[in-house]
Amino acid sequence: MAIRMIVLIGYPLLREGAREVGRDELASSERQRFIDDLVETMFDASGAGIASHQVYRPIRVAAI
């Protein structure tokens, strides 16, 4: 697992739409590793939630 860089407020990516993630893609080992990274990043930042957009990935995935 890895802690990812978080986008700062005002970064243009935060205003873009996110691509939907299908069931098969969500179940892939690559996507599961990304979700693990997302959760680890959220805990490292003492957050209550984080969206994939906040770590430079415009897909519809969030951790709460």
Jmol script that loads the backbone (N, CA, C; Angstrom):
load data "model"
ATOM      1  N   MET A   1       0.846  -1.183   0.000  1.00  0.00           N
ATOM      2  CA  MET A   1       0.000   0.000   0.000  1.00  0.00           C
ATOM      3  C   MET A   1       0.885   1.237   0.000  1.00  0.00           C
ATOM      4  N   ALA A   2       0.329   2.315  -0.498  1.00  0.00           N
ATOM      5  CA  ALA A   2       1.092   3.552  -0.615  1.00  0.00           C
ATOM      6  C   ALA A   2       0.212   4.746  -0.291  1.00  0.00           C
ATOM      7  N   ILE A   3       0.830   5.740   0.303  1.00  0.00           N
ATOM      8  CA  ILE A   3       0.137   6.995   0.553  1.00  0.00           C
ATOM      9  C   ILE A   3       0.299   7.849  -0.693  1.00  0.00           C
ATOM     10  N   ARG A   4      -0.800   8.346  -1.202  1.00  0.00           N
ATOM     11  CA  ARG A   4      -0.802   9.123  -2.445  1.00  0.00           C
ATOM     12  C   ARG A   4      -0.839  10.615  -2.139  1.00  0.00           C
ATOM     13  N   MET A   5      -0.345  11.401  -3.091  1.00  0.00           N
ATOM     14  CA  MET A   5      -0.381  12.859  -2.959  1.00  0.00           C
ATOM     15  C   MET A   5      -1.824  13.332  -3.099  1.00  0.00           C
ATOM     16  N   ILE A   6      -2.213  14.298  -2.281  1.00  0.00           N
ATOM     17  CA  ILE A   6      -3.570  14.840  -2.311  1.00  0.00           C
ATOM     18  C   ILE A   6      -3.576  16.155  -3.080  1.00  0.00           C
ATOM     19  N   VAL A   7      -4.566  16.303  -3.957  1.00  0.00           N
ATOM     20  CA  VAL A   7      -4.744  17.517  -4.756  1.00  0.00           C
ATOM     21  C   VAL A   7      -5.118  18.677  -3.840  1.00  0.00           C
ATOM     22  N   LEU A   8      -4.567  19.830  -4.117  1.00  0.00           N
ATOM     23  CA  LEU A   8      -4.899  21.017  -3.337  1.00  0.00           C
ATOM     24  C   LEU A   8      -6.156  21.682  -3.879  1.00  0.00           C
ATOM     25  N   ILE A   9      -6.872  22.382  -3.023  1.00  0.00           N
ATOM     26  CA  ILE A   9      -8.081  23.110  -3.414  1.00  0.00           C
ATOM     27  C   ILE A   9      -7.743  24.060  -4.563  1.00  0.00           C
ATOM     28  N   GLY A  10      -8.601  24.080  -5.558  1.00  0.00           N
ATOM     29  CA  GLY A  10      -8.397  24.954  -6.705  1.00  0.00           C
ATOM     30  C   GLY A  10      -7.791  24.249  -7.908  1.00  0.00           C
ATOM     31  N   TYR A  11      -7.313  23.014  -7.732  1.00  0.00           N
ATOM     32  CA  TYR A  11      -6.732  22.268  -8.846  1.00  0.00           C
ATOM     33  C   TYR A  11      -7.841  21.936  -9.842  1.00  0.00           C
ATOM     34  N   PRO A  12      -7.638  22.198 -11.143  1.00  0.00           N
ATOM     35  CA  PRO A  12      -8.694  22.009 -12.147  1.00  0.00           C
ATOM     36  C   PRO A  12      -9.307  20.607 -12.187  1.00  0.00           C
ATOM     37  N   LEU A  13      -8.562  19.578 -11.883  1.00  0.00           N
ATOM     38  CA  LEU A  13      -9.080  18.208 -11.909  1.00  0.00           C
ATOM     39  C   LEU A  13     -10.290  18.045 -10.996  1.00  0.00           C
ATOM     40  N   LEU A  14     -10.323  18.789  -9.913  1.00  0.00           N
ATOM     41  CA  LEU A  14     -11.419  18.667  -8.960  1.00  0.00           C
ATOM     42  C   LEU A  14     -12.759  19.111  -9.540  1.00  0.00           C
ATOM     43  N   ARG A  15     -12.737  19.867 -10.620  1.00  0.00           N
ATOM     44  CA  ARG A  15     -13.980  20.348 -11.248  1.00  0.00           C
ATOM     45  C   ARG A  15     -14.421  19.457 -12.408  1.00  0.00           C
ATOM     46  N   GLU A  16     -13.615  18.483 -12.788  1.00  0.00           N
ATOM     47  CA  GLU A  16     -13.954  17.602 -13.905  1.00  0.00           C
ATOM     48  C   GLU A  16     -14.872  16.473 -13.453  1.00  0.00           C
ATOM     49  N   GLY A  17     -15.580  15.897 -14.403  1.00  0.00           N
ATOM     50  CA  GLY A  17     -16.421  14.744 -14.112  1.00  0.00           C
ATOM     51  C   GLY A  17     -15.576  13.493 -13.892  1.00  0.00           C
ATOM     52  N   ALA A  18     -16.158  12.523 -13.232  1.00  0.00           N
ATOM     53  CA  ALA A  18     -15.455  11.271 -12.949  1.00  0.00           C
ATOM     54  C   ALA A  18     -16.048  10.144 -13.791  1.00  0.00           C
ATOM     55  N   ARG A  19     -15.197   9.252 -14.236  1.00  0.00           N
ATOM     56  CA  ARG A  19     -15.619   8.100 -15.021  1.00  0.00           C
ATOM     57  C   ARG A  19     -16.201   7.039 -14.101  1.00  0.00           C
ATOM     58  N   GLU A  20     -17.301   6.452 -14.537  1.00  0.00           N
ATOM     59  CA  GLU A  20     -17.932   5.389 -13.766  1.00  0.00           C
ATOM     60  C   GLU A  20     -17.047   4.136 -13.788  1.00  0.00           C
ATOM     61  N   VAL A  21     -17.063   3.387 -12.703  1.00  0.00           N
ATOM     62  CA  VAL A  21     -16.279   2.160 -12.593  1.00  0.00           C
ATOM     63  C   VAL A  21     -17.236   0.973 -12.604  1.00  0.00           C
ATOM     64  N   GLY A  22     -17.038   0.053 -13.535  1.00  0.00           N
ATOM     65  CA  GLY A  22     -17.894  -1.123 -13.626  1.00  0.00           C
ATOM     66  C   GLY A  22     -17.565  -2.163 -12.570  1.00  0.00           C
ATOM     67  N   ARG A  23     -18.469  -3.089 -12.383  1.00  0.00           N
ATOM     68  CA  ARG A  23     -18.318  -4.138 -11.369  1.00  0.00           C
ATOM     69  C   ARG A  23     -17.040  -4.958 -11.592  1.00  0.00           C
ATOM     70  N   ASP A  24     -16.764  -5.340 -12.851  1.00  0.00           N
ATOM     71  CA  ASP A  24     -15.570  -6.136 -13.143  1.00  0.00           C
ATOM     72  C   ASP A  24     -14.297  -5.357 -12.848  1.00  0.00           C
ATOM     73  N   GLU A  25     -14.275  -4.089 -13.247  1.00  0.00           N
ATOM     74  CA  GLU A  25     -13.106  -3.257 -12.975  1.00  0.00           C
ATOM     75  C   GLU A  25     -12.912  -3.068 -11.476  1.00  0.00           C
ATOM     76  N   LEU A  26     -13.988  -2.859 -10.763  1.00  0.00           N
ATOM     77  CA  LEU A  26     -13.915  -2.659  -9.317  1.00  0.00           C
ATOM     78  C   LEU A  26     -13.358  -3.892  -8.614  1.00  0.00           C
ATOM     79  N   ALA A  27     -13.637  -5.063  -9.148  1.00  0.00           N
ATOM     80  CA  ALA A  27     -13.173  -6.313  -8.541  1.00  0.00           C
ATOM     81  C   ALA A  27     -11.741  -6.669  -8.918  1.00  0.00           C
ATOM     82  N   SER A  28     -11.134  -5.946  -9.846  1.00  0.00           N
ATOM     83  CA  SER A  28      -9.775  -6.281 -10.286  1.00  0.00           C
ATOM     84  C   SER A  28      -8.762  -6.031  -9.170  1.00  0.00           C
ATOM     85  N   SER A  29      -7.672  -6.765  -9.203  1.00  0.00           N
ATOM     86  CA  SER A  29      -6.642  -6.613  -8.165  1.00  0.00           C
ATOM     87  C   SER A  29      -5.992  -5.233  -8.236  1.00  0.00           C
ATOM     88  N   GLU A  30      -5.850  -4.684  -9.440  1.00  0.00           N
ATOM     89  CA  GLU A  30      -5.278  -3.338  -9.576  1.00  0.00           C
ATOM     90  C   GLU A  30      -6.168  -2.292  -8.903  1.00  0.00           C
ATOM     91  N   ARG A  31      -7.477  -2.378  -9.130  1.00  0.00           N
ATOM     92  CA  ARG A  31      -8.397  -1.417  -8.537  1.00  0.00           C
ATOM     93  C   ARG A  31      -8.467  -1.600  -7.021  1.00  0.00           C
ATOM     94  N   GLN A  32      -8.393  -2.834  -6.544  1.00  0.00           N
ATOM     95  CA  GLN A  32      -8.420  -3.081  -5.097  1.00  0.00           C
ATOM     96  C   GLN A  32      -7.178  -2.502  -4.430  1.00  0.00           C
ATOM     97  N   ARG A  33      -6.013  -2.591  -5.100  1.00  0.00           N
ATOM     98  CA  ARG A  33      -4.792  -1.963  -4.559  1.00  0.00           C
ATOM     99  C   ARG A  33      -4.969  -0.451  -4.477  1.00  0.00           C
ATOM    100  N   PHE A  34      -5.595   0.141  -5.507  1.00  0.00           N
ATOM    101  CA  PHE A  34      -5.849   1.581  -5.491  1.00  0.00           C
ATOM    102  C   PHE A  34      -6.755   1.951  -4.310  1.00  0.00           C
ATOM    103  N   ILE A  35      -7.799   1.163  -4.077  1.00  0.00           N
ATOM    104  CA  ILE A  35      -8.714   1.430  -2.961  1.00  0.00           C
ATOM    105  C   ILE A  35      -7.979   1.322  -1.633  1.00  0.00           C
ATOM    106  N   ASP A  36      -7.106   0.334  -1.495  1.00  0.00           N
ATOM    107  CA  ASP A  36      -6.283   0.219  -0.280  1.00  0.00           C
ATOM    108  C   ASP A  36      -5.427   1.467  -0.091  1.00  0.00           C
ATOM    109  N   ASP A  37      -4.819   1.957  -1.188  1.00  0.00           N
ATOM    110  CA  ASP A  37      -4.022   3.186  -1.130  1.00  0.00           C
ATOM    111  C   ASP A  37      -4.893   4.376  -0.724  1.00  0.00           C
ATOM    112  N   LEU A  38      -6.105   4.437  -1.266  1.00  0.00           N
ATOM    113  CA  LEU A  38      -7.013   5.531  -0.970  1.00  0.00           C
ATOM    114  C   LEU A  38      -7.361   5.561   0.522  1.00  0.00           C
ATOM    115  N   VAL A  39      -7.646   4.404   1.091  1.00  0.00           N
ATOM    116  CA  VAL A  39      -7.965   4.312   2.524  1.00  0.00           C
ATOM    117  C   VAL A  39      -6.744   4.685   3.364  1.00  0.00           C
ATOM    118  N   GLU A  40      -5.576   4.184   2.986  1.00  0.00           N
ATOM    119  CA  GLU A  40      -4.357   4.514   3.730  1.00  0.00           C
ATOM    120  C   GLU A  40      -4.070   6.018   3.669  1.00  0.00           C
ATOM    121  N   THR A  41      -4.270   6.627   2.506  1.00  0.00           N
ATOM    122  CA  THR A  41      -4.067   8.067   2.335  1.00  0.00           C
ATOM    123  C   THR A  41      -5.043   8.845   3.211  1.00  0.00           C
ATOM    124  N   MET A  42      -6.289   8.410   3.254  1.00  0.00           N
ATOM    125  CA  MET A  42      -7.302   9.070   4.083  1.00  0.00           C
ATOM    126  C   MET A  42      -6.899   9.036   5.559  1.00  0.00           C
ATOM    127  N   PHE A  43      -6.477   7.871   6.045  1.00  0.00           N
ATOM    128  CA  PHE A  43      -6.066   7.762   7.449  1.00  0.00           C
ATOM    129  C   PHE A  43      -4.830   8.607   7.737  1.00  0.00           C
ATOM    130  N   ASP A  44      -3.872   8.629   6.800  1.00  0.00           N
ATOM    131  CA  ASP A  44      -2.657   9.412   6.990  1.00  0.00           C
ATOM    132  C   ASP A  44      -2.973  10.906   7.103  1.00  0.00           C
ATOM    133  N   ALA A  45      -4.000  11.355   6.374  1.00  0.00           N
ATOM    134  CA  ALA A  45      -4.388  12.768   6.399  1.00  0.00           C
ATOM    135  C   ALA A  45      -5.394  13.068   7.509  1.00  0.00           C
ATOM    136  N   SER A  46      -5.665  12.083   8.367  1.00  0.00           N
ATOM    137  CA  SER A  46      -6.640  12.226   9.453  1.00  0.00           C
ATOM    138  C   SER A  46      -8.001  12.656   8.924  1.00  0.00           C
ATOM    139  N   GLY A  47      -8.364  12.102   7.785  1.00  0.00           N
ATOM    140  CA  GLY A  47      -9.630  12.468   7.159  1.00  0.00           C
ATOM    141  C   GLY A  47     -10.753  11.514   7.522  1.00  0.00           C
ATOM    142  N   ALA A  48     -11.980  11.970   7.265  1.00  0.00           N
ATOM    143  CA  ALA A  48     -13.161  11.143   7.481  1.00  0.00           C
ATOM    144  C   ALA A  48     -13.637  10.541   6.164  1.00  0.00           C
ATOM    145  N   GLY A  49     -13.086  11.017   5.065  1.00  0.00           N
ATOM    146  CA  GLY A  49     -13.454  10.516   3.753  1.00  0.00           C
ATOM    147  C   GLY A  49     -12.545  11.117   2.703  1.00  0.00           C
ATOM    148  N   ILE A  50     -12.440  10.434   1.561  1.00  0.00           N
ATOM    149  CA  ILE A  50     -11.623  10.933   0.461  1.00  0.00           C
ATOM    150  C   ILE A  50     -12.162  10.352  -0.837  1.00  0.00           C
ATOM    151  N   ALA A  51     -12.134  11.150  -1.877  1.00  0.00           N
ATOM    152  CA  ALA A  51     -12.572  10.704  -3.200  1.00  0.00           C
ATOM    153  C   ALA A  51     -11.353  10.516  -4.096  1.00  0.00           C
ATOM    154  N   SER A  52     -11.494   9.662  -5.073  1.00  0.00           N
ATOM    155  CA  SER A  52     -10.363   9.376  -5.962  1.00  0.00           C
ATOM    156  C   SER A  52      -9.870  10.625  -6.685  1.00  0.00           C
ATOM    157  N   HIS A  53     -10.762  11.579  -6.953  1.00  0.00           N
ATOM    158  CA  HIS A  53     -10.351  12.840  -7.578  1.00  0.00           C
ATOM    159  C   HIS A  53      -9.269  13.531  -6.754  1.00  0.00           C
ATOM    160  N   GLN A  54      -9.341  13.380  -5.448  1.00  0.00           N
ATOM    161  CA  GLN A  54      -8.400  14.060  -4.565  1.00  0.00           C
ATOM    162  C   GLN A  54      -7.002  13.465  -4.622  1.00  0.00           C
ATOM    163  N   VAL A  55      -6.842  12.323  -5.287  1.00  0.00           N
ATOM    164  CA  VAL A  55      -5.517  11.727  -5.451  1.00  0.00           C
ATOM    165  C   VAL A  55      -5.213  11.540  -6.940  1.00  0.00           C
ATOM    166  N   TYR A  56      -5.718  12.484  -7.744  1.00  0.00           N
ATOM    167  CA  TYR A  56      -5.428  12.567  -9.180  1.00  0.00           C
ATOM    168  C   TYR A  56      -5.987  11.410 -10.005  1.00  0.00           C
ATOM    169  N   ARG A  57      -7.081  10.771  -9.583  1.00  0.00           N
ATOM    170  CA  ARG A  57      -7.705   9.687 -10.351  1.00  0.00           C
ATOM    171  C   ARG A  57      -9.171  10.028 -10.592  1.00  0.00           C
ATOM    172  N   PRO A  58      -9.544  10.456 -11.798  1.00  0.00           N
ATOM    173  CA  PRO A  58     -10.924  10.862 -12.072  1.00  0.00           C
ATOM    174  C   PRO A  58     -11.861   9.669 -12.318  1.00  0.00           C
ATOM    175  N   ILE A  59     -12.032   8.844 -11.304  1.00  0.00           N
ATOM    176  CA  ILE A  59     -12.972   7.728 -11.369  1.00  0.00           C
ATOM    177  C   ILE A  59     -13.917   7.828 -10.174  1.00  0.00           C
ATOM    178  N   ARG A  60     -15.076   7.185 -10.262  1.00  0.00           N
ATOM    179  CA  ARG A  60     -16.070   7.287  -9.186  1.00  0.00           C
ATOM    180  C   ARG A  60     -15.804   6.259  -8.091  1.00  0.00           C
ATOM    181  N   VAL A  61     -14.852   6.591  -7.230  1.00  0.00           N
ATOM    182  CA  VAL A  61     -14.508   5.755  -6.084  1.00  0.00           C
ATOM    183  C   VAL A  61     -14.261   6.695  -4.911  1.00  0.00           C
ATOM    184  N   ALA A  62     -14.787   6.355  -3.758  1.00  0.00           N
ATOM    185  CA  ALA A  62     -14.575   7.152  -2.551  1.00  0.00           C
ATOM    186  C   ALA A  62     -14.466   6.231  -1.353  1.00  0.00           C
ATOM    187  N   ALA A  63     -13.766   6.684  -0.335  1.00  0.00           N
ATOM    188  CA  ALA A  63     -13.644   5.945   0.927  1.00  0.00           C
ATOM    189  C   ALA A  63     -14.186   6.835   2.032  1.00  0.00           C
ATOM    190  N   ILE A  64     -14.982   6.249   2.906  1.00  0.00           N
ATOM    191  CA  ILE A  64     -15.555   7.012   4.018  1.00  0.00           C
ATOM    192  C   ILE A  64     -15.285   6.262   5.316  1.00  0.00           C
TER     193      ILE A  64
END
end "model"
wireframe off; spacefill off
backbone 0.3
color backbone group
